[in-house]
Amino acid sequence: MGDLVWIFFSSMVVNNFTLMLFLGLCPFLGVSGKIDTALRMGAANTFVLVMTSLAVWVLNSFILTYTPYLRLIAFIIVIASLVQIVEMVIKKLSPALFRALGIYLPLITTNCAILALAIFQTNRNYTLAEGLVFAVGSGAGLSLALVLMASIRESIELADVPAVAKGTALVLFIAGGLSLAFMGFAGLLSSS
Amino acid sequence: MPELSCHASMMTTSKGTSPRQDLTKGFWRENPVLIHLLGLCPTLAVTNSVANSIVMGIATFFVLVSSSLFVSTVRRWVPNEIRIATYILIIATFVTVAEFALQALVPDIYKALGPFVALIVVNCIILGRQEAFAGKNPAGRSVLDAVGMGGGFMIALLIMGSVREVLGSGTFLGVSLFGPRYEPWVIFVLPPGGFFTLAFVLLTIAWWKERQAARVKAAEPHGLAAAERAA
């Protein structure tokens, strides 16, 4: 139990996917303009992360033990088809949720956070429960970073920024500041 | 804010460009990282030292050039509906090759790069070039294009890696630059330094572009007057 709690907090804040490991930067820089969309993107990502974690566990325990060299190819195919299936199921079961997630669902396939989760889970030999907790924690971390960034961007929208710094450069400066703040969590690891 | 996704049809295709332009456009004018902001994850994650940047650059370059060559060669037989899946399969195959090669040749750096070698599969630059160029053009030009874009990626990684290693460790490729009395600016080799360095690089480029635009504007009246005189 203690292990699971540790995995959760480690993946959520100490090793935050976006701010400490630079994974999933495209949505972080691209769709962090509004808190509302940021939340939806975070939710969609968490959902796919959990599904991926399940699929990767099945692959690792039953198939890839015989063909380790097919690991990467198997992961990417499974993730791509998984996202497509999830998209179809959500479209059928809950059109409202499908509309809410919109373009973000298919975009997740090419999000490096998903493939990274599969690789981390394999390298660290997580069990099913550990893998799921890791996925939920990483998803929570991604959502946290997205929402923090979106709220900062919403509140500086009217700020007087020099023209050359507008756009990506400004967002990167904010991300650097957030990343600095998250470094403070590193102490949690050594003390536990 | 530019659209930051692979799905946006990115950059130019091949209309009306010479082979030489195919090659050189990626180096600077259409640099995939610095101008189009693609492939930012590896650009920020592995550039804390020059050696890491070089190895990552070479691996990505290899995957990009091989995939472009392969995709442009077989493009006639790939049905349009499953082209993306086919591209990803081809890319994943070459990434697996690169992964095993790095593991055997430079095990230390392979360990330092962590999951980012495998993550070359989802690098937007590679899939983007297959979709925008290699899927529509003959092999020769596709390879030229891939060499240009891969070179541009390497240039960007080198800029980032040099700045971060020199400021953050006071060394270049492990050689000490400032002597023992230099206090390293450690934050630059840590994650926040990646964000700050890229922000400064983008700022510099934006400032340089603006200055150039202003210069062109200032030069324009003279140009017009000269043209009128000539007429």
Interface residues (C-beta under 8 A of the other chain):
Chain A: L19 M20 L21 F22 L23 G24 L25 C26 L29 G30 G33 Y69 R71 L72 I73 I76 I77 A80 P106 L107 T110 N111 C112 L115 A116 I119 F120 N123 A163 V164 A165 G167 T168 A169 L170 V171 L172 F173 A175 G176 G177 S179 L180 M183
Chain B: M1 P2 E3 L4 S5 C6 H7 L37 L40 C41 P42 L44 A45 A85 I88 L89 A92 T93 V95 T96 E99 F100 P115 A118 L119 V121 V122 N123 C124 L127 I187 L190 P191 P192 G193 G194 F195 F196 L198 A199 L202 L203 A206 W207 E210
